[in-house]
Amino acid sequence: MNNRTRIVAAGILILACQAGLASTFFVAGNGNDTDPGSQQKPFRTLERARDEIRRIKAAGPLPMGGITVELRGGVYELARPLELTDRDSGTDNAPVVYRVRQGEVAKVVCGRMVTGWRPTTNATILKRLDPAAQRKVFQADLKALDIMDLQGIGNAGVYQSDPGLELFFEDQPMILARYPNSGYLHIADVLDPNGIVESGQARTPEGRFVYDDSRTARWVEEKGIWLHGFWVWDWADQRIPLGSVTRSNHSLSLPIQPGRSYEIRKGQWFYAENALCELDRPGEWYLDRETGILYFWPPAPLSSGQAVVSIVRDPFQLNSVSHITLRGLLIEAGRGSAIIIKGGSNLRIVGCTIRNMGNWGVKVYGGTKHGVVGCDIYQTGQGGIHLEGGDRKSLTPAGHYADNNHVHHTARWDPVYQQGITAFGVGNRVTHNLIHHVPHVAIGFTGNDQVIEYNEIHSAVFQSNDAGAIYTSPPDETWTMRGHRIRYNYLHDIRGFQGKGCNGVYLDDCFSSADISCNVFFDMATAILIGGGRDNIITNNMFIKCNSAFSIDARGLGWAKSVGEFATKELISLNYKQPPWSVRYPELLNILEDEPLAPKGNVVARNICWKGKWGSTEEKALPYVVFKNNLLDTDPQFRDAPTFELRQDSPAFKLGFQRIPFDKIGLYPSEDRASWPVPHSTRSPPEL
């Protein structure tokens, strides 16, 4: 097709769309971007389809009913992020939909396939390898494949870092060569600058410490080793480059940097990674970034699957876009987060599968009424779905929502404070999701008026203690963060790191005004923790086989009294005595004159506690808490497990207990679901 023919064809399409006659463009792996995008002659790329829609919009309004871009099944390898802006928006009556043809699978691969593998035979390299690996490791030259962006570990801070380039094989993330292969090494002693043993904990510029393992002798000649450790607390991890190795006393040090010191506690834990000498088991890999040589011990024959390295960062970037739907895509093997939304309104991510990303699945910042619906999100380096929006000062809700999503096996790179789903800001909803195998927080929330309902959560908070499956995200929780609904959720099989305990719902440091009602807590450590907050309602819940149903403390009257200084300033800055705050939260009007840091207004009523322990209340908090009509240590008369349905003669009903619609909790079948049915397993099956 020559240029004149293409121009004529494009003009015909534009006129047809304006007349409402044509509304679909087609994209296929064997298409051609010089073709018109018809079913017979599809485009090759999403970018080309996007540009055609821009051309139509520039010539006039979109056709009634909008425009659909339909992808045929196949593999689409992105070379760069797909950027959508306001130029690409639809309207309420004319949305733009990018969808996969029904019954087909369209994989958007954000990396490059690695070919040209050969056994490693270089004598110098073989000498560095473990003897067990010397005949098992293969290598490929990434620079010869024109893969030049070899970014390594970066942005290393508390709670988060970035893996850079990663390797995936047979659709699974491979492991950057590490020691030990699983678990951690433990810090035996902390040393001062003179090499003298300090008592339990120390802060020094060198960050020197000892551990009892001769393995460090192998690390002396290695470059680029990182140590990933929980250096002081089990809820705060950080990656730090290895500084030096002292063989004589099995000590390690961290790199000396001007103005920086390291705090380390005896008994804490860490592991080493990014070391060629530790490539000693199937599934591990190492990249020499100077030569571009990738070394890999495949867990199966290389001919059995594809090896892919992640290349494209944040592959779908939607800025100030409205009325667009992405439906049914499979997005994988990228750096950063699969989909980032900033501003705009009414974007929907529906029935997509997102896996093997370096950071998050979907991140939403600002805008209104964006939704993530029916997606499967797993094997991400950090979290699943982040929803942030709304304005606290005006209490304007964002209206974002995450509904009917399956989020699991996340935070494989950064294990703490990388939530399965978050709701930040004002007025967002997290409903009917299934979240499991997340090492720390399943649902994190903050701000005001968040709704967390009908979710099932299990196998969470196993990497840390002092955390919750549903948790208020720090910092600066205060009594102004009000109006939350945490209802009709099923939390089970959550016990904490090393069995030391954790929480199902955790309202930290004076976080207030949550309605925690009609939830089922089964086989938990502590089901609910109220950390000194006010006006929290704990009603109509089931606590079954829990070590503790609840814990309520008065930390604001003790060690956390400093919260009051910040919280008071925040009240004033939010104009709490004027609308909308004075109307929405009238209980705040006189709070500064009413012992603001006292845990007043908390109610525990009409709950069932069976085959576990009732809660504990700090003595200072006890006068402020109302307990009423709770069924304790009395058989509630369940029907057959695991429905948690009560028989009609249950004594709980006489106390005012209302039936919990257990059958409505969790995922539900829908044409918007990425997959169905959705099998999943827990660490121990529920039994009554």
C-alpha positions as CSV (number, residue, x, y, z in Angstrom):
1,M,0.0,0.0,0.0
2,N,1.5,3.3,-1.1
3,N,1.3,6.6,1.0
4,R,-1.6,7.9,-1.1
5,T,-3.6,4.8,-0.6
6,R,-2.9,4.8,3.2
7,I,-4.1,8.4,3.5
8,V,-7.3,7.7,1.6
9,A,-8.0,4.6,3.7
10,A,-7.4,6.6,6.9
11,G,-9.8,9.3,5.7
12,I,-12.5,6.8,5.0
13,L,-12.1,5.3,8.5
14,I,-12.4,8.7,10.1
15,L,-15.5,9.6,8.1
16,A,-17.0,6.2,9.0
17,C,-16.3,6.6,12.7
18,Q,-17.9,10.1,12.7
19,A,-21.0,8.6,11.1
20,G,-21.0,5.9,13.8
21,L,-20.3,3.2,11.2
22,A,-17.0,1.9,12.4
23,S,-15.9,1.5,16.0
24,T,-13.3,-1.3,16.1
25,F,-9.6,-1.5,15.1
26,F,-7.7,-4.8,15.2
27,V,-4.2,-5.6,16.3
28,A,-2.4,-8.9,15.6
29,G,1.1,-10.2,16.0
30,N,1.3,-10.8,12.2
31,G,-0.3,-7.4,11.4
32,N,1.4,-4.4,9.8
33,D,1.3,-0.8,11.1
34,T,1.0,0.4,7.5
35,D,-2.3,-1.4,7.1
36,P,-5.7,0.1,8.0
37,G,-6.3,-1.9,11.2
38,S,-9.2,-3.8,9.8
39,Q,-10.0,-7.4,10.8
40,Q,-8.5,-8.5,7.5
41,K,-5.5,-6.2,7.7
42,P,-4.8,-5.5,11.4
43,F,-2.2,-3.2,12.9
44,R,0.9,-4.7,14.5
45,T,1.2,-2.6,17.6
46,L,-1.0,-1.0,20.3
47,E,0.9,2.3,19.6
48,R,-0.4,2.3,16.0
49,A,-4.0,1.8,17.2
50,R,-3.6,4.5,19.8
51,D,-2.3,6.9,17.1
52,E,-5.2,6.1,14.8
53,I,-7.7,7.0,17.6
54,R,-5.8,10.3,18.1
55,R,-6.2,11.0,14.4
56,I,-10.0,10.4,14.6
57,K,-10.3,12.6,17.7
58,A,-8.4,15.4,16.0
59,A,-10.9,15.3,13.1
60,G,-14.1,15.4,15.3
61,P,-15.9,13.6,18.1
62,L,-15.6,9.9,18.7
63,P,-18.5,7.7,17.3
64,M,-21.4,7.0,19.7
65,G,-20.5,3.9,21.6
66,G,-16.8,4.6,21.4
67,I,-14.0,2.8,19.8
68,T,-12.6,-0.7,20.6
69,V,-9.2,-1.9,19.9
70,E,-9.2,-5.8,19.7
71,L,-6.0,-7.7,20.2
72,R,-5.7,-11.2,18.7
73,G,-4.0,-13.9,20.7
74,G,-0.2,-13.9,20.6
75,V,2.9,-12.3,22.0
76,Y,3.4,-8.6,21.9
77,E,6.9,-7.6,22.9
78,L,7.1,-4.0,24.0
79,A,10.1,-1.9,23.1
80,R,9.0,1.1,25.2
81,P,6.2,2.0,27.5
82,L,2.8,2.7,26.0
83,E,1.9,6.2,27.0
84,L,-1.7,7.4,27.0
85,T,-2.7,11.0,27.7
86,D,-5.7,13.2,27.5
87,R,-5.4,13.0,23.8
88,D,-6.4,9.3,24.1
89,S,-9.4,9.7,26.3
90,G,-12.9,8.6,25.6
91,T,-16.1,10.1,27.0
92,D,-18.9,8.8,29.1
93,N,-20.9,8.0,25.9
94,A,-18.0,7.1,23.8
95,P,-15.4,5.1,25.8
96,V,-12.2,3.6,24.4
97,V,-11.6,0.0,25.1
98,Y,-8.5,-2.0,24.5
99,R,-9.4,-5.7,24.8
100,V,-8.3,-9.2,24.0
101,R,-10.5,-11.2,21.7
102,Q,-12.6,-13.5,23.8
103,G,-11.1,-17.0,24.3
104,E,-7.6,-15.9,23.2
105,V,-4.5,-14.9,25.2
106,A,-2.6,-11.8,24.4
107,K,0.7,-11.6,26.3
108,V,2.3,-8.2,26.5
109,V,5.9,-9.0,27.3
110,C,7.9,-6.1,28.8
111,G,11.2,-7.9,28.5
112,R,13.5,-9.6,25.9
113,M,13.9,-13.3,25.3
114,V,17.4,-14.6,25.9
115,T,18.9,-16.9,23.3
116,G,22.4,-18.2,22.5
117,W,22.9,-20.1,25.6
118,R,26.0,-22.3,25.9
119,P,27.7,-24.1,28.8
120,T,30.1,-22.1,30.9
121,T,33.7,-23.3,30.2
122,N,35.8,-20.4,31.2
123,A,38.3,-21.8,33.8
124,T,38.4,-18.6,35.8
125,I,34.6,-18.5,36.1
126,L,34.4,-22.2,36.9
127,K,36.9,-21.7,39.7
128,R,34.6,-19.2,41.3
129,L,31.6,-21.4,41.1
130,D,30.6,-24.0,43.6
131,P,31.8,-27.5,42.5
132,A,28.2,-28.7,42.3
133,A,27.4,-25.9,39.8
134,Q,30.4,-26.2,37.5
135,R,28.8,-28.5,34.9
136,K,25.3,-27.1,35.3
137,V,25.6,-23.4,34.6
138,F,24.9,-21.9,31.2
139,Q,25.7,-18.4,29.9
140,A,24.4,-15.9,27.4
141,D,25.8,-12.7,26.1
142,L,23.2,-10.0,26.7
143,K,25.2,-7.2,24.9
144,A,25.4,-9.4,21.8
145,L,21.6,-9.5,21.9
146,D,21.6,-5.7,22.0
147,I,20.4,-5.7,25.6
148,M,22.3,-2.8,26.9
149,D,20.3,-1.6,30.0
150,L,21.7,-3.9,32.6
151,Q,20.5,-1.9,35.7
152,G,21.2,-3.7,39.0
153,I,19.8,-3.2,42.5
154,G,18.9,0.4,43.1
155,N,16.9,2.9,45.3
156,A,17.8,0.9,48.4
157,G,16.0,2.3,51.4
158,V,14.1,1.1,54.4
159,Y,11.2,-1.1,53.2
160,Q,11.9,-0.8,49.5
161,S,14.5,-1.2,46.8
162,D,14.5,-1.9,43.1
163,P,15.7,-5.2,41.5
164,G,16.5,-3.7,38.2
165,L,16.9,-6.3,35.5
166,E,15.4,-9.7,36.5
167,L,15.4,-13.1,34.9
168,F,12.3,-15.2,34.3
169,F,12.1,-18.8,33.1
170,E,9.0,-20.8,32.2
171,D,7.0,-17.8,33.5
172,Q,8.5,-18.0,37.0
173,P,10.9,-15.5,38.6
174,M,14.4,-16.9,39.1
175,I,16.5,-16.2,42.1
176,L,19.5,-13.8,42.2
177,A,22.3,-16.0,43.5
178,R,22.3,-15.8,47.3
179,Y,23.6,-17.4,50.5
180,P,22.1,-19.1,52.3
181,N,19.8,-20.5,49.7
182,S,16.8,-20.1,52.0
183,G,16.4,-18.4,55.4
184,Y,18.9,-16.2,57.0
185,L,22.3,-15.8,58.7
186,H,22.2,-14.4,62.2
187,I,24.4,-11.6,63.6
188,A,26.5,-13.1,66.4
189,D,28.0,-9.8,67.7
190,V,28.2,-6.1,66.8
191,L,31.6,-4.5,66.8
192,D,32.7,-0.9,67.5
193,P,35.2,0.9,65.3
194,N,38.1,-0.7,67.2
195,G,36.7,-4.2,66.7
196,I,35.5,-4.6,70.2
197,V,32.2,-6.3,70.9
198,E,29.4,-4.0,71.8
199,S,26.4,-4.8,73.9
200,G,23.3,-5.9,72.0
201,Q,22.9,-2.9,69.6
202,A,25.3,-0.3,68.2
203,R,25.4,2.5,65.7
204,T,28.7,3.0,63.9
205,P,30.0,4.4,60.6
206,E,31.5,1.0,59.7
207,G,28.5,-1.2,60.5
208,R,30.8,-4.1,61.5
209,F,29.4,-7.3,62.8
210,V,30.3,-11.0,63.3
211,Y,28.5,-14.1,62.3
212,D,29.5,-17.7,62.8
213,D,30.0,-19.1,59.3
214,S,33.2,-19.5,57.3
215,R,31.4,-19.0,54.0
216,T,32.4,-15.3,53.9
217,A,35.9,-16.4,52.7
218,R,34.4,-17.0,49.3
219,W,33.2,-13.4,49.1
220,V,36.5,-11.6,49.3
221,E,37.1,-11.5,45.6
222,E,33.5,-10.9,44.6
223,K,32.2,-7.5,43.4
224,G,28.7,-6.1,43.9
225,I,27.5,-8.3,46.7
226,W,24.5,-6.9,48.6
227,L,23.3,-7.8,52.1
228,H,19.5,-7.9,52.6
229,G,18.8,-7.7,56.3
230,F,16.4,-6.9,59.1
231,W,19.1,-5.0,61.0
232,V,17.3,-3.8,64.0
233,W,13.5,-4.7,63.8
234,D,11.7,-7.6,62.2
235,W,9.4,-5.1,60.4
236,A,12.1,-3.0,58.8
237,D,14.4,-4.5,56.1
238,Q,17.0,-2.8,54.0
239,R,19.4,-3.8,51.3
240,I,23.0,-2.5,51.8
241,P,26.1,-3.2,49.7
242,L,28.8,-5.3,51.4
243,G,31.7,-3.2,52.4
244,S,34.5,-5.6,53.3
245,V,35.2,-9.1,54.6
246,T,37.6,-9.9,57.5
247,R,38.5,-13.5,57.4
248,S,40.2,-13.7,60.8
249,N,37.1,-13.1,62.8
250,H,34.3,-13.9,60.3
251,S,33.2,-10.2,60.3
252,L,31.6,-8.1,57.7
253,S,31.4,-4.4,57.3
254,L,29.1,-2.1,55.4
255,P,30.5,0.7,53.1
256,I,31.7,3.8,54.8
257,Q,29.9,6.9,53.5
258,P,30.2,10.5,54.7
259,G,27.5,11.4,57.1
260,R,26.1,7.9,57.3
261,S,26.0,5.4,60.2
262,Y,24.5,2.0,60.5
263,E,22.4,0.7,63.4
264,I,22.7,-3.1,64.0
265,R,21.4,-5.3,66.7
266,K,22.8,-8.7,67.8
267,G,20.6,-11.6,66.9
268,Q,19.1,-10.0,63.8
269,W,19.2,-11.7,60.4
270,F,20.4,-11.2,56.8
271,Y,21.5,-12.9,53.7
272,A,23.9,-12.1,50.9
273,E,22.9,-11.9,47.2
274,N,24.2,-11.0,43.8
275,A,27.3,-13.2,44.1
276,L,28.5,-15.5,41.3
277,C,30.3,-17.7,43.8
278,E,26.8,-18.4,45.4
279,L,25.2,-19.6,42.2
280,D,24.9,-23.2,43.5
281,R,21.4,-24.5,42.9
282,P,18.8,-24.7,40.1
283,G,16.9,-21.5,39.5
284,E,19.7,-19.1,40.5
285,W,21.4,-16.6,38.2
286,Y,24.0,-13.9,38.2
287,L,24.7,-11.1,35.7
288,D,28.2,-9.7,35.2
289,R,27.3,-6.1,34.3
290,E,30.8,-5.3,33.0
291,T,30.8,-8.0,30.4
292,G,27.0,-8.4,29.9
293,I,27.3,-12.2,30.5
294,L,24.3,-13.8,32.2
295,Y,25.0,-17.0,34.1
296,F,22.1,-19.3,34.9
297,W,21.6,-22.8,36.3
298,P,18.2,-23.6,34.8
299,P,15.7,-25.6,36.9
300,A,14.7,-27.5,33.7
301,P,16.2,-28.0,30.2
302,L,16.5,-24.6,28.5
303,S,14.5,-26.1,25.6
304,S,11.5,-26.6,27.9
305,G,10.7,-22.9,28.1
306,Q,11.7,-19.3,27.4
307,A,14.2,-17.3,29.4
308,V,13.2,-13.6,29.5
309,V,15.0,-10.6,31.1
310,S,12.9,-7.6,32.2
311,I,13.6,-4.4,30.2
312,V,10.7,-2.0,30.0
313,R,9.9,0.0,33.1
314,D,6.3,1.0,33.9
315,P,5.0,-0.4,30.6
316,F,1.5,1.2,30.7
317,Q,1.5,4.9,31.7
318,L,-1.8,6.6,31.8
319,N,-1.6,10.3,32.6
320,S,-4.7,12.6,32.8
321,V,-6.7,10.0,30.9
322,S,-10.4,9.3,31.2
323,H,-13.0,6.7,30.1
324,I,-10.6,4.0,28.9
325,T,-10.7,0.3,29.7
326,L,-7.9,-2.2,29.5
327,R,-9.6,-5.7,29.4
328,G,-8.1,-9.2,29.4
329,L,-4.4,-8.3,28.8
330,L,-1.6,-10.5,30.2
331,I,1.2,-8.2,31.2
332,E,4.5,-9.7,32.4
333,A,8.3,-9.5,32.8
334,G,8.8,-5.8,33.2
335,R,10.6,-3.5,35.6
336,G,8.7,-1.1,37.8
337,S,4.9,-1.4,37.9
338,A,2.7,-2.8,35.1
339,I,0.1,0.1,35.0
340,I,0.5,3.5,36.5
341,I,-2.4,5.9,36.5
342,K,-2.1,9.6,37.3
343,G,-5.1,11.9,37.3
344,G,-8.0,11.5,35.0
345,S,-11.2,9.6,35.7
346,N,-13.2,6.4,35.0
347,L,-10.3,4.2,33.9
348,R,-11.0,0.5,34.3
349,I,-8.5,-2.3,34.4
350,V,-10.7,-5.4,33.9
351,G,-9.9,-9.1,33.9
352,C,-6.2,-8.6,33.3
353,T,-3.4,-10.9,34.5
354,I,-0.3,-9.1,35.8
355,R,2.7,-11.1,36.9
356,N,6.5,-11.0,37.2
357,M,6.8,-7.3,37.6
358,G,9.7,-5.7,39.6
359,N,7.5,-3.4,41.7
360,W,3.6,-3.3,41.7
361,G,0.8,-4.5,39.5
362,V,-1.4,-1.3,39.3
363,K,-0.7,2.0,41.0
364,V,-3.3,4.8,41.0
365,Y,-2.4,8.4,42.0
366,G,-5.1,11.0,42.1
367,G,-8.0,11.3,39.7
368,T,-11.5,9.9,40.4
369,K,-13.4,6.6,40.0
370,H,-10.6,4.5,38.6
371,G,-11.3,0.7,39.1
372,V,-9.3,-2.5,39.1
373,V,-11.8,-5.3,38.6
374,G,-11.4,-9.1,38.3
375,C,-7.6,-9.1,37.8
376,D,-5.1,-11.8,38.8
377,I,-1.9,-10.2,40.2
378,Y,1.0,-12.3,41.4
379,Q,4.7,-12.7,41.6
380,T,5.3,-9.0,41.9
381,G,8.5,-7.7,43.5
382,Q,6.5,-5.4,45.8
383,G,2.7,-4.9,46.0
384,G,-0.5,-5.6,44.1
385,I,-2.9,-2.7,43.8
386,H,-2.3,0.8,45.1
387,L,-5.3,3.2,45.2
388,E,-4.6,6.8,46.3
389,G,-6.8,9.8,45.8
390,G,-9.3,12.2,47.2
391,D,-8.7,15.3,49.3
392,R,-8.7,15.2,53.1
393,K,-9.2,18.9,53.8
394,S,-12.4,19.0,51.8
395,L,-13.2,15.3,52.5
396,T,-13.8,14.9,48.8
397,P,-13.8,11.1,47.9
398,A,-11.8,9.7,45.0
399,G,-14.2,6.8,44.5
400,H,-11.4,4.4,43.4
401,Y,-12.2,0.7,43.8
402,A,-10.5,-2.7,43.7
403,D,-13.1,-5.4,43.4
404,N,-13.0,-9.2,42.8
405,N,-9.3,-9.4,42.3
406,H,-7.0,-12.3,43.2
407,V,-3.7,-11.0,44.6
408,H,-1.2,-13.5,45.8
409,H,2.5,-14.3,46.2
410,T,3.5,-10.7,46.1
411,A,6.4,-8.8,47.8
412,R,8.9,-11.5,46.6
413,W,11.6,-8.8,46.5
414,D,10.7,-6.3,49.3
415,P,8.9,-8.4,51.9
416,V,7.5,-5.7,54.3
417,Y,5.1,-2.7,53.8
418,Q,4.4,-3.7,50.2
419,Q,0.7,-4.4,50.6
420,G,-1.5,-6.6,48.5
421,I,-4.0,-3.7,48.1
422,T,-3.9,-0.2,49.6
423,A,-6.5,2.5,50.0
424,F,-5.0,5.9,50.7
425,G,-6.7,9.3,50.7
426,V,-10.4,9.6,51.0
427,G,-13.4,7.4,50.0
428,N,-12.0,4.4,48.2
429,R,-13.3,0.8,48.2
430,V,-11.5,-2.6,48.5
431,T,-14.2,-5.3,48.1
432,H,-14.6,-9.0,47.3
433,N,-10.9,-9.6,46.9
434,L,-8.9,-12.8,47.7
435,I,-5.4,-12.0,49.1
436,H,-3.0,-14.6,50.2
437,H,0.7,-15.6,50.5
438,V,1.7,-12.0,51.1
439,P,4.6,-11.9,53.6
440,H,3.4,-8.7,55.4
441,V,0.3,-6.5,55.1
442,A,-2.6,-7.7,52.9
443,I,-4.6,-4.5,52.9
444,G,-3.1,-1.2,54.0
445,F,-5.2,1.9,54.5
446,T,-5.0,5.4,55.8
447,G,-6.9,8.7,55.4
448,N,-10.7,8.8,55.7
449,D,-13.8,6.9,54.8
450,Q,-12.2,3.9,53.3
451,V,-14.4,0.8,52.7
452,I,-12.9,-2.7,53.2
453,E,-15.6,-5.3,52.8
454,Y,-16.2,-8.9,51.7
455,N,-12.5,-9.8,51.3
456,E,-10.9,-13.1,52.1
457,I,-7.3,-13.0,53.5
458,H,-5.1,-15.8,54.5
459,S,-1.4,-16.8,54.7
460,A,-0.4,-13.2,55.4
461,V,2.0,-11.5,57.9
462,F,4.4,-14.4,58.0
463,Q,7.6,-12.3,57.5
464,S,7.1,-10.0,60.4
465,N,5.4,-9.4,63.7
466,D,3.9,-6.2,65.1
467,A,1.8,-5.9,61.9
468,G,-1.7,-6.6,60.7
469,A,-3.3,-8.3,57.7
470,I,-5.5,-5.2,57.5
471,Y,-3.3,-2.4,58.7
472,T,-3.2,1.4,59.0
473,S,-0.1,2.4,57.1
474,P,2.3,4.6,58.9
475,P,3.5,7.2,59.6
476,D,1.4,9.7,61.4
477,E,-1.8,7.8,62.2
478,T,-4.1,10.1,64.3
479,W,-7.6,10.4,65.6
480,T,-8.5,12.5,62.5
481,M,-8.3,9.4,60.2
482,R,-11.9,8.4,60.7
483,G,-14.9,6.9,59.1
484,H,-13.6,3.6,58.0
485,R,-15.7,0.4,57.4
486,I,-14.0,-3.0,57.9
487,R,-16.9,-5.4,57.6
488,Y,-17.8,-8.8,56.2
489,N,-14.2,-10.0,55.8
490,Y,-12.9,-13.5,56.4
491,L,-9.4,-13.6,57.9
492,H,-7.8,-16.9,58.7
493,D,-4.5,-18.8,59.0
494,I,-2.5,-15.7,60.1
495,R,0.0,-16.3,62.9
496,G,3.0,-14.0,62.5
497,F,6.7,-14.5,61.9
498,Q,8.1,-17.6,63.6
499,G,4.8,-18.0,65.3
500,K,5.5,-15.0,67.6
501,G,2.2,-13.3,66.8
502,C,0.6,-10.6,64.7
503,N,-2.9,-9.1,64.2
504,G,-5.8,-9.5,61.9
505,V,-6.9,-5.8,62.0
506,Y,-4.4,-3.4,63.5
507,L,-5.2,0.2,64.1
508,D,-1.8,1.7,65.0
509,D,-1.0,4.7,67.1
510,C,-4.3,6.4,67.9
511,F,-6.0,5.6,64.6
512,S,-9.7,6.1,65.2
513,S,-13.3,5.6,64.2
514,A,-13.3,2.3,62.4
515,D,-16.4,0.1,62.3
516,I,-15.0,-3.4,62.6
517,S,-18.1,-5.5,62.3
518,C,-19.4,-8.8,61.0
519,N,-16.0,-10.2,60.3
520,V,-14.9,-13.8,60.7
521,F,-11.5,-14.3,62.3
522,F,-10.3,-18.0,62.3
523,D,-7.0,-19.4,63.5
524,M,-5.4,-16.1,64.2
525,A,-2.8,-14.7,66.6
526,T,-4.6,-11.6,67.8
527,A,-7.7,-10.8,65.7
528,I,-8.0,-7.0,66.4
529,L,-5.6,-4.5,68.0
530,I,-6.7,-1.0,68.9
531,G,-3.6,1.1,69.5
532,G,-4.9,3.8,71.7
533,G,-7.5,5.2,69.2
534,R,-11.0,6.4,69.9
535,D,-14.5,5.6,68.7
536,N,-13.8,2.1,67.3
537,I,-16.7,-0.3,67.1
538,I,-16.0,-4.0,67.4
539,T,-19.4,-5.6,66.9
540,N,-20.9,-8.8,65.6
541,N,-17.6,-10.5,64.8
542,M,-16.7,-14.2,65.2
543,F,-13.4,-15.0,66.9
544,I,-12.8,-18.7,66.4
545,K,-9.6,-20.4,67.5
546,C,-7.8,-17.1,68.0
547,N,-5.0,-16.7,70.6
548,S,-6.6,-13.4,71.5
549,A,-9.8,-11.9,70.1
550,F,-8.6,-8.3,70.7
551,S,-6.2,-6.1,72.4
552,I,-7.0,-2.5,73.4
553,D,-4.3,-0.3,74.9
554,A,-3.9,3.3,76.0
555,R,-0.6,4.1,74.4
556,G,-1.6,7.7,73.9
557,L,-1.5,8.1,77.7
558,G,1.9,6.6,77.8
559,W,4.8,6.0,75.4
560,A,2.9,7.4,72.4
561,K,1.8,10.6,73.9
562,S,3.9,12.5,71.4
563,V,1.2,11.7,68.8
564,G,-0.9,14.5,70.4
565,E,1.4,17.2,69.2
566,F,1.2,16.3,65.6
567,A,-2.5,15.4,65.8
568,T,-3.4,18.7,67.3
569,K,-1.6,20.6,64.5
570,E,-3.4,18.4,62.0
571,L,-6.8,19.1,63.4
572,I,-6.2,22.8,63.1
573,S,-4.8,22.6,59.6
574,L,-7.9,20.6,58.6
575,N,-10.3,23.3,60.0
576,Y,-12.0,20.6,62.0
577,K,-14.5,23.0,63.6
578,Q,-15.9,24.1,60.2
579,P,-17.7,22.2,57.5
580,P,-17.3,19.6,56.1
581,W,-15.3,18.3,59.1
582,S,-17.7,19.6,61.7
583,V,-20.6,18.0,59.9
584,R,-19.0,14.7,59.0
585,Y,-17.2,14.2,62.3
586,P,-19.1,16.2,65.0
587,E,-17.4,14.0,67.7
588,L,-14.1,15.9,67.0
589,L,-15.6,19.4,67.8
590,N,-14.6,19.2,71.5
591,I,-11.9,16.5,71.4
592,L,-9.1,18.8,72.6
593,E,-11.0,19.5,75.7
594,D,-11.9,15.8,76.3
595,E,-8.7,13.9,77.0
596,P,-7.9,13.6,73.3
597,L,-5.3,10.8,73.8
598,A,-7.5,8.7,75.9
599,P,-9.1,5.7,74.1
600,K,-12.6,6.8,74.6
601,G,-15.7,5.6,72.7
602,N,-14.5,2.1,71.9
603,V,-17.3,-0.5,72.0
604,V,-17.0,-4.3,72.0
605,A,-20.5,-5.8,71.7
606,R,-22.4,-8.9,70.3
607,N,-19.3,-10.8,69.4
608,I,-18.7,-14.6,69.5
609,C,-15.5,-16.0,71.0
610,W,-15.1,-19.8,70.7
611,K,-12.2,-22.3,71.1
612,G,-9.9,-19.4,71.8
613,K,-9.1,-16.7,74.2
614,W,-11.1,-13.5,74.8
615,G,-9.2,-10.2,74.5
616,S,-7.0,-8.1,76.8
617,T,-7.5,-4.4,77.7
618,E,-4.8,-2.3,79.2
619,E,-5.7,-1.1,82.7
620,K,-5.6,2.5,81.7
621,A,-7.9,1.9,78.8
622,L,-10.4,-0.3,80.7
623,P,-12.6,2.6,82.0
624,Y,-13.1,3.9,78.5
625,V,-14.3,0.7,76.8
626,V,-17.9,-0.5,76.7
627,F,-18.4,-4.3,76.7
628,K,-21.9,-5.6,76.1
629,N,-23.7,-8.9,75.1
630,N,-20.6,-10.9,74.0
631,L,-20.9,-14.7,73.8
632,L,-17.8,-16.1,75.5
633,D,-16.8,-19.8,76.0
634,T,-20.3,-21.0,75.0
635,D,-20.9,-23.3,72.1
636,P,-22.4,-21.0,69.4
637,Q,-23.9,-24.0,67.6
638,F,-22.3,-23.9,64.2
639,R,-23.6,-25.8,61.2
640,D,-21.2,-27.9,59.2
641,A,-17.7,-26.4,58.7
642,P,-16.4,-24.4,57.0
643,T,-19.4,-22.1,56.4
644,F,-19.5,-20.6,59.9
645,E,-23.3,-20.6,59.6
646,L,-25.1,-20.7,63.0
647,R,-28.0,-22.9,63.7
648,Q,-31.3,-21.3,64.4
649,D,-31.0,-22.2,68.1
650,S,-27.7,-20.5,68.5
651,P,-27.5,-18.6,71.8
652,A,-25.8,-15.8,70.0
653,F,-29.0,-14.7,68.4
654,K,-30.5,-14.1,71.8
655,L,-27.8,-11.5,72.4
656,G,-28.6,-9.6,69.2
657,F,-26.0,-11.3,66.9
658,Q,-26.9,-10.9,63.2
659,R,-26.1,-13.5,60.5
660,I,-22.9,-12.9,58.6
661,P,-23.4,-13.5,54.9
662,F,-20.4,-15.8,54.6
663,D,-21.4,-17.0,51.2
664,K,-20.9,-13.5,49.8
665,I,-17.3,-13.1,51.1
666,G,-14.4,-13.3,48.6
667,L,-14.3,-13.7,44.9
668,Y,-17.5,-14.2,42.8
669,P,-18.0,-15.5,39.2
670,S,-18.2,-12.8,36.6
671,E,-17.4,-12.2,33.0
672,D,-14.9,-9.6,34.3
673,R,-12.8,-12.2,36.1
674,A,-9.5,-13.1,34.6
675,S,-9.9,-16.7,35.6
676,W,-12.5,-19.0,37.1
677,P,-12.6,-21.1,39.2
678,V,-9.8,-19.9,41.5
679,P,-8.1,-22.6,43.5
680,H,-6.0,-21.7,46.5
681,S,-4.7,-23.4,49.5
682,T,-4.1,-22.4,53.1
683,R,-1.5,-23.4,55.6
684,S,-4.0,-25.3,57.6
685,P,-7.6,-26.0,56.7
686,P,-10.4,-24.4,58.7
687,E,-12.1,-26.8,61.1
688,L,-14.3,-26.1,64.1
